Amino acid sequence: MSSTQADRGTSSGPAARDRAALAAGLVAPFLVSLVLVPFRSGLSHTNAALVLVVVVVAVAALGSGLAGAVAALSAAAWFDFFLTRPYETFDISAGADIETALLLLAVGLIVARLAAHARRLEVVTVTDEGYLARIHTTAGLVRSARSADTVVDHVCGELTALLGLSGCRFEYGTLLGRPPRLGKDGGISVGRRTWDPDRGGWPEGEIELRAYGNGHYLGRFMLTPGPGPVPPLQARLVAVTLADQTGAALDTAGPVGAG
């Protein structure tokens, strides 16, 4: 076999998997929604949405971010069609159902990106119900909160519980100093060095987790580690997602707590 043929054979595997994931993104939410139809009268819409988010995660883990996005759109559409009144139409009569459908779409897109990123890092994707619930709750707060400070305070509490922190505060505006940083990939850097938290534990002092909105730096969470072990990479990736959601809230409302 020539080297060109070998290269084609090597590249066809991921391409075939991506095509399969795209097909799954279209079909899997439909099939799962259909399975839930007999239980829709006794199943809360929040629980149904979480089931569909898990489907989105699975598709994104199998394929690409595009496949995950397709799955998120498909999940939102079939959630509307099969699981909200009036049934088997794309109309929604209740305002709460509209909000749940929009949250399903938003959370699905966020988790799809997270799952695809985790796949690139060759780590386990986030499928834990507790992690998904944190993302879902924060997404809802970002949509409904009148003040960005409300989101900041909520996320500080979530980060404290998620990462086992002894303290968390938020700094608006200019960066000062060079504390250790929790990065987008869930890793930690100290200056220009990569820090291995799984072997060395948390670095000393506060750790920054930056929040961006539309690519612009808006502030940072300053994390004080607790005495327990460093949480797994899954939890750290969820923490990054929560910071991203905070950045979206700040970008929309402005840093009202600054100063």
ABEGO torsion letter per residue (X at the ends): XBAAAAAAAAAAAAAAAAAAAAAAAAAAAAAAAAAAAAAAAABBAAAAAAAAAAAAAAAAAABBAAAAAAAAAAAAAAAAAAABOBBGBABBABAAAAAAAAAAAAAAAAAAAAAAAAAAAGBBBBABAAAAAAAAAAAAAAAABABAAAAAAAAAAAAAAAAGBABBBBBBEBBBEBBBBBBAAGBBBBEABBBBAAAAEBBBEBBBBBBBBGGBBAEBBBBBBBABBBBBAAAAAAAAAAAAAAAAAAAAAEBAABX
